[in-house]
Amino acid sequence: MKDLMIAMLITGALILTGCAEPEPSIAPRPKINWNDVQSIASAISIQHDDLKKTTSFKGPNSSKGILDTVLLRAWKSDEGGGFSYQIYVIDYYHGDWRFYDKAFDSKGNTLNITLNSRDVSSCDYSTCAHYEHLGMNVSREYLEKNQENDIVFKVSGNGGEETFTIPSAYIKAFLSVAK
């Protein structure tokens, strides 16, 4: 009788495990070597929009901050073949709004800021965390001139400032794909 019970338990367990769904596997984020042009180039996404008749290029997030975003992106028109390039930043910070409205690179060039949005992430009893989404339109010529050195730039506003960097290998990789 004892052997029969053990056999039934084992059989039942095998039947139940056969019905169980395996846990979904989550693909790990690809590791990017930020000093290797090919590694960065393979992480650039390209998408075509048949309705807008454009192709968009989006580089990987190169920010050193966990919740920040710094990347290059571009759009190419199917009709004229013209390109638009942009440095895109999402800055995450705690405290009062910074109201970013100016940007300068390390060579003293003014970068024109387009504010995409401002969001409150969360608040506690004394302060809030914020996101500011910014775009800075640049030319291909600007990127080509800066591909041998990192682009270091500062965004600033009435409430504060932050400095970001785009590595030279990233710029080279992006230019090699977005053409």
C-alpha positions in Angstrom: 0.0 0.0 0.0 2.8 2.4 0.9 4.5 1.7 -2.5 1.2 2.4 -4.3 0.8 5.8 -2.5 4.4 6.8 -3.4 3.8 5.8 -7.0 0.6 7.8 -7.1 2.3 10.9 -5.6 5.2 10.7 -8.1 2.8 10.2 -11.0 0.6 13.1 -9.9 3.7 15.4 -9.5 4.9 14.5 -13.0 1.5 15.2 -14.5 1.2 18.6 -12.7 4.7 19.7 -13.7 3.9 18.8 -17.3 1.1 21.3 -17.2 3.1 24.1 -15.7 4.0 27.0 -17.8 7.8 27.8 -17.9 8.7 31.2 -16.6 9.2 33.6 -19.4 12.8 34.3 -20.1 13.8 37.9 -20.1 16.6 38.7 -22.6 19.5 40.5 -20.9 20.3 44.0 -22.1 23.2 43.8 -24.5 26.5 44.9 -23.1 27.9 47.9 -25.0 31.6 48.6 -25.0 31.5 52.4 -25.1 35.0 52.6 -26.5 34.2 50.3 -29.5 32.5 51.9 -32.5 31.1 48.6 -33.8 29.6 47.6 -30.4 27.8 51.0 -30.2 26.7 50.9 -33.9 25.1 47.5 -33.4 22.9 49.0 -30.6 21.5 51.8 -32.8 17.9 51.1 -33.7 16.5 52.0 -37.2 12.8 52.2 -37.9 10.9 53.2 -41.1 7.5 54.9 -41.0 5.6 54.2 -44.2 2.9 56.8 -43.4 5.3 59.6 -42.5 7.8 58.6 -45.2 10.7 58.9 -42.8 13.4 56.6 -41.3 14.4 57.2 -37.7 17.7 56.4 -36.1 18.0 56.1 -32.3 21.3 55.5 -30.5 21.6 53.7 -27.1 21.4 55.6 -23.8 24.9 56.6 -23.0 24.1 58.3 -19.7 26.1 57.4 -16.6 23.1 58.3 -14.4 20.7 55.4 -13.7 17.6 57.4 -14.4 18.9 59.9 -17.0 19.0 59.5 -20.7 21.5 60.9 -23.2 21.4 59.8 -26.8 21.7 60.9 -30.4 18.7 60.5 -32.8 18.1 61.4 -36.4 15.3 61.4 -39.0 15.7 61.0 -42.7 13.0 62.0 -45.2 12.2 59.6 -47.9 11.3 62.4 -50.3 14.2 64.8 -50.1 16.7 62.5 -48.3 17.5 65.3 -45.9 18.6 64.5 -42.3 17.7 66.1 -39.0 20.0 65.3 -36.0 19.3 65.8 -32.3 21.0 65.3 -29.0 18.2 64.0 -26.7 18.3 64.3 -22.9 16.1 63.2 -20.1 17.4 64.6 -16.8 16.1 63.2 -13.5 16.7 65.2 -10.4 15.2 65.9 -6.9 14.3 69.4 -5.7 12.7 72.4 -7.4 12.1 72.6 -11.1 15.3 73.6 -13.0 13.4 75.1 -16.0 16.2 74.3 -18.5 16.3 76.8 -21.3 20.0 77.1 -22.2 22.7 74.7 -23.3 26.4 75.2 -24.1 29.1 72.8 -25.2 32.7 72.8 -23.9 33.8 74.9 -26.9 31.4 77.7 -25.9 28.9 76.9 -28.7 25.3 77.6 -27.9 23.0 74.6 -28.4 19.4 75.5 -29.1 17.1 73.7 -26.6 13.6 72.4 -27.4 11.7 71.5 -24.3 9.7 68.3 -25.0 8.1 68.0 -21.5 8.4 68.3 -17.8 7.2 65.5 -15.5 6.9 65.0 -11.8 8.1 61.5 -11.0 7.2 61.3 -7.3 7.0 63.4 -4.2 7.4 62.9 -0.5 6.7 65.3 2.4 9.5 67.7 1.6 10.5 67.4 -2.1 9.7 66.0 -5.5 11.6 64.2 -8.2 11.4 65.6 -11.7 12.2 64.7 -15.3 12.9 67.3 -18.0 12.9 66.0 -21.6 15.1 68.2 -23.9 16.1 68.1 -27.5 19.0 70.0 -29.0 19.0 70.1 -32.8 22.5 69.8 -34.3 23.9 69.4 -37.8 25.8 66.5 -39.2 28.7 68.9 -39.6 28.6 69.7 -35.9 28.8 65.9 -35.1 31.6 65.4 -37.6 33.6 68.2 -36.1 33.2 66.7 -32.6 33.7 63.0 -33.4 37.4 63.0 -32.4 36.5 64.3 -28.9 33.6 63.8 -26.6 30.8 66.3 -26.8 30.6 67.7 -23.2 27.6 70.0 -22.7 25.8 71.8 -19.9 22.1 72.5 -19.7 21.0 75.2 -17.4 18.0 77.1 -16.2 16.8 79.3 -13.4 16.7 76.4 -10.9 20.0 74.6 -11.7 22.2 73.0 -14.2 23.6 69.6 -15.2 26.6 68.5 -17.4 26.4 65.5 -19.8 28.9 63.8 -22.1 28.5 61.9 -25.4 31.6 59.8 -26.1 33.6 60.2 -29.3 33.2 56.5 -30.2 29.4 57.0 -29.9 29.4 59.9 -32.3 31.5 58.0 -34.8 29.2 55.0 -34.5 26.1 57.1 -35.0 27.5 58.9 -38.0 28.4 55.5 -39.6 24.8 54.2 -39.3 22.7 57.4 -39.8 23.7 58.2 -43.4 
